[in-house]
Amino acid sequence: AQTVTQSQPEMSVQEAETVTLSCTYDTSESNYYLFWYKQPPSRQMILVIRQEAYKQQNATENRFSVNFQKAAKSFSLKISDSQLGDTAMYFCAFMKLALYNFNKFYFGSGTKLNVKP
Amino acid sequence: NAGVTQTPKFQVLKTGQSMTLQCAQDMNHNSMYWYRQDPGMGLRLIYYSASEGTTDKGEVPNGYNVSRLNKREFSLRLESAAPSQTSVYFCASSEGLAGPTDTQYFGPGTRLTVL
């Protein structure tokens, strides 16, 4: 079974600073995908960034980047130049790639990020 | 293009009452999902529909039923609500392809309270 662990229930960062959110996962699969989703107070889940496990290069999306350590099964999210609008709950998710079958997602328990002015 | 929509946004039920949560997507996605989100826990999959005409149980299906009405709509029904079903419910959809582009798109959620 796949498990996703986010060990930081809540974090704070000053506006314009950098913060890193941690995520570890457990799987015996070799081919999978990892995601970070953002959930602002509006509650709608928004995709932040996606990483394919077969790619060694870390994914980046503007101010968001990941540090993907496949051997360590670690997938952290770095937010640079934090903005007030980054205040949200962040979920790490794992997707097992199932050929000719349904792709299941597994979510961590979330990290609440507070960006302070 | 509204994405994934859910109704209602809020609902309060008494124990034993029934209700149906509605979900619709306009992205022509094949797969749809229902999750519940409880404090301190990640999203847990209740039911999913890999494609139109099929539904399957997820991690926590007890006390729920679903209907994939057509490709666009996927409803979740609570036949006899219990306080343990107090939660925030999210509907999501994805292309459902067995490939790298299968990203889930979520609705805004429904906050359900069962008294």
Boltz contact constraints between the chains, C-beta under 6 A:
constraints:
  - contact:
      token1: [A, 43]
      token2: [B, 108]
      max_distance: 6.0
  - contact:
      token1: [A, 43]
      token2: [B, 109]
      max_distance: 6.0
  - contact:
      token1: [A, 44]
      token2: [B, 108]
      max_distance: 6.0
  - contact:
      token1: [A, 45]
      token2: [B, 106]
      max_distance: 6.0
  - contact:
      token1: [A, 47]
      token2: [B, 103]
      max_distance: 6.0
  - contact:
      token1: [A, 52]
      token2: [B, 100]
      max_distance: 6.0
  - contact:
      token1: [A, 98]
      token2: [B, 98]
      max_distance: 6.0
  - contact:
      token1: [A, 99]
      token2: [B, 98]
      max_distance: 6.0
  - contact:
      token1: [A, 100]
      token2: [B, 98]
      max_distance: 6.0
  - contact:
      token1: [A, 102]
      token2: [B, 50]
      max_distance: 6.0
  - contact:
      token1: [A, 103]
      token2: [B, 102]
      max_distance: 6.0
  - contact:
      token1: [A, 107]
      token2: [B, 42]
      max_distance: 6.0
  - contact:
      token1: [A, 107]
      token2: [B, 43]
      max_distance: 6.0
  - contact:
      token1: [A, 108]
      token2: [B, 42]
      max_distance: 6.0
  - contact:
      token1: [A, 109]
      token2: [B, 40]
      max_distance: 6.0
  - contact:
      token1: [A, 109]
      token2: [B, 41]
      max_distance: 6.0
  - contact:
      token1: [A, 109]
      token2: [B, 42]
      max_distance: 6.0
